[in-house]
Amino acid sequence: MLLSSLRTTVFCGCRSSSKGFQHSSRSPQLRQWLVKRGQSTVTVEAGAASTPAVATVPNAATNRIVGRWLLGCSGLVVGAVVLGGVTRLTESGLSMVDWHLVREMKPPRSQAEWEAEFSKYQQFPEFKIMNHDMTLPEFKFIYYMEWGHRMWGRLVGLAYILPTIYFWRKGYFTRSMKGKVLGLCGFVFFQGLLGWYMVKSGLEEKPESYDIPRVSQYRLSAHLGSALLLYCASLWTGLTLMLPAHKMRETSRLMQLRRFAKGTGGLVFLTALSGAFVAGLDAGLVYNSFPKMGERWIPDDLLAFSPTLKNFFENPTTVQFDHRILAISSLTAITGLYLFSRRMMLPRRAKIAISLLAAMAYGQVALGISTLLLYVPTPLAATHQSGSVALLSLAIWVLAELRKMPK
């Protein structure tokens, strides 16, 4: 009896408490407080769920940004090479007889300024021997050609240096990449100094020489070679950042193909570099026939200079002969690379790159023969020089597609 009374009392007390809580919850102040607290709790939880983890740099996205920047820089270097070739073909490279980093960025504007620049040019061998009847309007043309080439070089320098500073501060570079970009920026500065060193060789008085004034073919080839090295390094680094390496089974045939591609790329580079000696000595004007040189396969004056080694760098006949041999060797090597790759299972991009390399090689040889037979017209010669850079670009692309997976 006592237990039953106690159970009834507890039950009634719980019901009374429940009714009291329901009544108090109907209070407006309490209800608003509960609603606000619930909303703030949901907001905090949603915010915590939606906050992403902080991305570490460098990562895949920053690598693509750096890769695009380097590809853009390599494109600017190509523009400098092509513009430099046109400057050489139009014999404009010796029109500016001094070098100033900032002051020469503003070309002459008034008549007095132009006459002062023309007067300085008249004091050097090119005017005295070749252009003694040149007029001021003709001088303006060659001056603007050289000025444009120099300004383009400054643009290339800014394109390398300013983004390097920005990406460095943002932390986009790995430790190894920092060394690479510093090397590229240093190479740009070296390239500018080398360009002026080359021009100075054409401004020197040479009383013992009866040749027309021109820059040293050694310095010209060094200037072009350094530009091509800068281009190759920028393009290779950009492509490896942009294009993921293919997962290919390491077989002996694949290793042979890689070695074959590396040797072919080196041969293409050497052929392009030999073109600088052809341009520096005007060797494209000595034997304008193909496939023979005149009436002979091997000309009589091939080794006319003494000592013999001197012929390979200073004899126009030998220089043109060497360029022909290198060009034919490059074409043969690229053809062999194409045929060797057809018998292998390669990724689609790699096959496309090798096919384009082969097609460009035949087109480049056709351009070279046409330039020779037509006595080196400026538009065709400039196209031939641009073709050499395009061929080198495709060779680098092939190497990038065949590279090993990083460990």
PyMOL commands that set and color helices and strands:
alter all, ss='L'
color gray80, all
select helices_A, chain A and resi 2-25+28-50+60-89+103-105+111-121+125-130+136-170+175-203+217-242+252-280+283-285+300-303+308-314+316-342+348-373+378-402
alter helices_A, ss='H'
color red, helices_A
deselect
rebuild
show_as cartoon
